[in-house]
């Protein structure tokens, strides 16, 4: 007897809330989870240079377009979004999409290995 994982049903039932960006007098909607390709780029940059990574301008544009769609990205761009503001926005979106990253960075006082690691479960 085979077991089936119904990914289509999972996606249909999932009720995550979109992320809303308020900018230049408008509200822009982002999906509750970013496209995998965008996260791959972000994770690669953060892994390479840490959370303080400087993201190349062309990557910022690519990521914002992927997250927002070209029309919403164009609204920000036409509204006067600067490079430094775009970098800040990417960082804020990273926090929304990856909240456990903040916990890991803030948990610097606990230097003892977790029970799972001590027992070899991880």
C-alpha positions, 0 to 999 in steps of 0.5 A: 500500500502506498502513501500519498502526500497531497501537496495540491490539497495543502496549497488549497487549504493553506490560509497564510496572510499576505504581507502589505507594504505601505509606500508612497501612499499605496499598499502593495501586497506580497505573497505570504511566502516568497518564490523559492528562487528569490529565497535561494538568492537571499540565502546564498548572499547571507550564507556568503557574507552573513546578515550584514551582506551587501546585496548588489544593486542588480540583485535588489532589483531582481529580488524586488521584482520577483517579490512584488511583480513588475507592476508593483516594483515599478510603482516603488521605482517611479515613486522615488525608491532609492538604493538604500531604501530598497536595501532596507526593504529587502532586509525588512522582508527577510525578517518577515519571511525568515523570523527564526533568523532574528531569534538565532542572531539574538540568542548569543548568550546560550552557547551550550549545545542543544539536547538534540545535538548532544544526543546526535539527533541532528 
